[in-house]
């Protein structure tokens, strides 16, 4: 059972008594159908990682129509603008990610079956993108004037080998962000506040190759790869902090009677601790190099070389459950009638700010979903407006409402 700070609960209960806040929350319920239609519309625009431009332009247009100011598309494709507050309060980021895991050419036109909407990317992160927009509409419709500024937009490269490139660029290019909220598919009760880091390596063994009989005794790239996999599989890692490894793909060789000249694997190393992740990387890289040496030594030749390429580097990080952004997220859920949940660590856009010491959470956009990252992905919009309601209330607590409440988020 998560303990929620009673002082924060009192603050959020006061917000719920404000007429403008009530209007904003009511608007989100009334806007539910429009939000779902917009979710479908955005999902239909193909946006593979590294190819988010068209969806980004569509999103930029929508932000302009909502009156978001100073909208910029940066060098990697992030789209962000600002909804200014009334004073000198903190600046909070509200965003979702534009990219999907699906390649160009994937059919993303939705189908509705038994109340569920089926389309690749409809939940991850079509829901997040639509949730950001309906929250801004609610702020405008209820004429809510926040004290702090809301930096609103969407990132690129959140998925897979996109390697969080969008949010990394965001924090490299600006230093005016005091807090960060990303929206992913999920339950309104949940709060992700711990970041699972990962390191991904593309590993290629290469040698001269040869005929399996005529050139027997020549070191094999596939055999070297096998040695590496066997040793990697025997690594032991701590259960706490959770630290994991995986050989995800393996390719190599040409025919059954050919000594392989090339063999490749892509490995994934993860931990919620940056220190443990670094230790795991050191061990894995040493094993990968040792495997080449062992294969060469077996045949008394220096024929096998190994190329190691870092293709993914997501920082790990943690923050206290006592931080204002975590307490606010939990309190907002509770006053809306949910039983708050501190979710397990995950890998989202929030990894980067958390690793930098910037308060950040990833919150659920509401609704039910399934089949994430498959062509059978679906979204059930029943009562999905609860997600944006919880996020809106969290935002208002963090950056304050003029004449009603002071910001709970501190300026950095």
N, C-alpha and C positions, 0 to 999 in steps of 0.2 A: 504494500500500500504506500503510495507516494505521499509524503507529508508536504502540504502546501502552506506557505507562509501566510498567517492570518492577517498580517498588516497589508500584504499585497491583495488578499481577497477583499479587504475593506475598501481599498482604493478602486478595485475593479467593480465592486458593487456600487460605489458612488458614480462611476462612469455610466453604469447601466441605468441610473436614475436621470441622466441628462437627456433632454428631449431630442437634441440633435443626434446623439449617439443612438438613441432608440430608433430614430428615423433612418439612420444609416444601416442598422441591423435589419430593419424591416425591408429596406430597399433591396438588400441582398437576397432576401427570400422572394420578393416580387420579380427580381431580375434573373431568377433561376433558369427559366426556359431560354432567355436570351443568352445567358452565359453558356449553356449547353450547346446552342447553335453556333456560337462563336468558337467553342472548343472543337466542334466538328469542322468548321470552316478552316481553322488554322492547321488542324491535323491533315487536312486534304492537301496542303502545300508541302511537297516533298522537302525534307531538310536533313539529309544524311550528315553525319559529322564531317566537317570541312566543306560542306556545301549548303550552308544555311542562309545564303544571301537573299534568296527570293522570299523566304518566310520572314527574314529580318526586315526587309523593306515593307512587307505587309504589316508587321508589328509596329514599325515606326509610324506608319500612317495612322494606325489606331491610337497610338499615344498622342499624336498631334491632335486628333479629333477630340481627345479628352482634355485638351488644354495643358498637357505636360509641356514644360518649358525647356529650352536649351537642349533639345534632343540631338544626340550625336551618335554616329556609327563609327566605332574606333577601328584601328588598323586590323584587328582580327575578326571583326564583325559583331561585337557586342553592341546592343542598342539601349541607350540609357538617357533619361531626362530627369527633370526635377519638379516636384510639387512643393512649392515653398511654404514654409511655416510663417508664423507671425512674429517670431522673436529670434533669439540667439540660442535656441535649443539645439539638441544633438541632431546629427544626420544619420538616418536609418535607410539601408538599402532594402528594397523589396523586389525580388526577381524570380524568374523561372528560366529554364534552359530551352533554347530553340531546337537543338539537334535531337535526332533519333538514331537508333542503332541500325535502321533499315537502309539498304542500298538504294541508289537511284533506280527508278523503274518499279519499285514496290507499289502495289495498288493500295492507296491510303484512303480511298473513298469508302465512307462508312456504310454499314448495314445494321439495321435494327432487328433484333430477335428477342422476343419475350421481355421487352423493356430494357434490354442491354444494347449498348452501342458498340459494334465491333469495328475496329480499324487499327492497323499498326501505328502505335504512338498515341492513341486516343487518351490514354491515362498518363503515360510517361513520355513527354511532359505536356501533352495537350491540355490536361487539366490545370497544371500549374500556370501556363500562359493565360488561359481564360480566367483563372482566379485572380491574377494580378489586375486584369482589366476591370473586372466587376468590382473589386475593392476600390479602385480609383473612381469608378462611376458612383459608388455609394458615398464616398467622401464628398464628391461634387454635388450629388443630388441632395444630401443632407446639409450642405454648406458647412461642413465641419472644418474649422480652422485649427490646424495643429500648431503647437509651439515650435517644434523642430521640423526640419525639412525631410521629405520622403524622396529618396533617389529611386526612381522606378525604371524597370526595364527587363531585358533578357540577355542571357549569356550564350555563347557558342561553346562547342567542344567539351560538354560535360560528360558525354558518354565515351566508354571504351578508350581507344587510343587518342581521342581528343584530349585526354590527360588534363582536364580542367583548364585548358588553355585560355578560355574566355575569362574566367574569374581570376586566374593568375595575372592576365594582362590588366584587368580592372584594378587590382591592388598594386600593380607596378606603376600604373599611370596616374593614380590619384591618391591623396592621403587625407581626404576629408570625410571618411566614413567611420562613424562611431559604433555602428552595429549593423547586423546583416541578417536578413531572413530570406531563405530560399523556399520555394514551394514545390513539393513533389507529390505524387499520388499517395494518399494515406488518410488515416483516421484523424479526425479533429482532436481527439483526446491525446494523441501522441506528440512527443517532443524529441527530436534527435539533436543531441548536444555534444556528442563525442564523435571524433573523426577517425575512421579507419584509413590509414595510409597504405600505399602500395608502391612497389617497384616492379616494373615489368621489363624483361630482357629478351631480346631476340638473339639467340645463340646459334652460330653456324660453324660446324667442323668441316674442314676441307683437306683433301689429300690428293695424291696422284691417281688413285683408283687403279683398276686393272682386271684381268680375267681371274675368276675365282679359283681356277686350277693352275693356270699358267703363271700367274703373278702371286700365287700364294706366298704369304710372308710380308706382303705390303700392308701397312697399317690401314685400317678401314675407318672412314668417317662415321659410318653407322655404328660400328663397334665402340668407338669413342663416345658417341652419343649415348649408347646403352649403358656404358660404365657411369657416365654422368647421372643418368636418370636413376640408376640403382642406388648410387650414393646419396643423391638428393632425397630419394624416398625414405632413406634411413635417418634423415635428420630429425632431431627431437626439438620441439619448441614449447614454450610455456603456455599453459592454459590461461593464465592471467598474468599480464595482459594478453588477450587472445592474439596469437601469432600463427600464421598459416603459410603454406607453400603449395604450389600446384604447377605441374607441367601440362600446359593447356593444349598445345598442338605439336605434332611431330611429323616431319617429312624427310625424305631422303632416299638415296639409292636409285638405280635405274632398272636392273633386271635381277633375277634370282642368281645368275651366274656371273655377276659383276661385283667386284670389290668397290664399295661405294666411295665416290670421290667427294660427295657432299651430303651432309645431314644437318637438319635444322630443328630447333625447338623454340617455343616461346613460353617463358615461365612467369608466374605471378607470385609475388611475395607480399604478404600483408601483415599489418599489426596495428593495434590502437596506440602503441607506444613508438615514438620516433626512434628512441634508443634501441629498442628490441628489433625494430625494422632494420636499422643500420647493422646490428650484429648479425641478423639473418642474411642480409646482403653479402656481408664479408664472407660468411661461411659458404654460401651458395657459389659465389664467384671463385673461391678457392677450389671448390669441388669441380667446377666446370673446367678450370685450368688443369687440375690434377688428372682429370679424365683423359685429356689430350696427352699428357706426359706418360700416363700408364699405358695407353695404347701404343705410343711410340716405343716405350721401354720393352713392351712385350715382344716386339719384333726387331729391336735393336736398330731402329731407324728414327730420323727426325723428320718425318713426313707430314704428320697431321698438325695443322694450325687451327686455332679457334678464334673466331671473331665474336666479340660480345658487344651488343648495341643496347643501350638503355632506351626503351621506347615508351615508357610510362613511369611517371614519378609524382605520385599524389601524396602530399604531406599528411602525417598523422597529427593528432592533437587532442587535447582535453581541456575542459574548463569546469569550474566548480558548479555544483548544483545550486550553490548559494548566489550565483551571478544574477543580476537583475533581469537579464533576458530569459534565463531559464525559469526563474520565479514568476515572471510576468506571463510566460507561455502557459505554465501550469495553472496559475490563478485564473487566467482568461477561460481556460477549459472548464475549470470547476464552476465558476459563476454561471456558465451557460448550461450547466447540468451534466457535464461529462465527468467520468472518473479519470483524472489525469494519469498518463503513462510516460515514464522515461524510457524511450526506445533504446534498443541495442545500438552500439556504434555502427556507423554506415559510412559510405563514401559518396559525398554529394558536393555541390559547390561550396557548402559551408566549411569543407576541409581547410581551404586556404585561409579564410579569416581566422578560424580557430587556431590554426598553426602559427598565425602572426600575433595572437593575443587579442584579436578583435572579437567582441562578443557576437556569437552567431548561433542560429538554430535553423533547422529544416523542419517545416511544418506541413501537415497533410492538407491537401486541397479539398478533401471531402469526397463522398461517394464511395462506392465499392468497385473493385477492379480485379482483373485476373489476366493470366497469359502474358504478363509483362515480357517484352523483348521477343515475342513470337508473333507470327502473323495472325494468331487467334486472340490477340490482346483485346480486352473489352473494358467498358466502363458502364457502371450502373448509376445513373444520375439521381436515384431516389434520395431525397433529403440532402443532396450534395451541398446545398447552400450553407450547411453548418460549418463546413471547412472555412470558407471566406469570412463567416461571422467571427469565428474564433481568431482568425488571423487579423482581421480589422481591429478587434478589441485589444489584441496584443500590441498592435502598432500604436493605438491611441494611448495605452498605458506607457509605452516606452518613450514616445516623443511628446506626449502631453497634449491636452486640448486647451486652447486659449480660454482663460477665465474659468476653467473647470478643474484641471489637474496639472500638476507640474510633471515634467518628464522623469521617468524612472531610470532611463538610460543616461549614463554620464558622458559628457564630452571628453574625448581623448586628447 
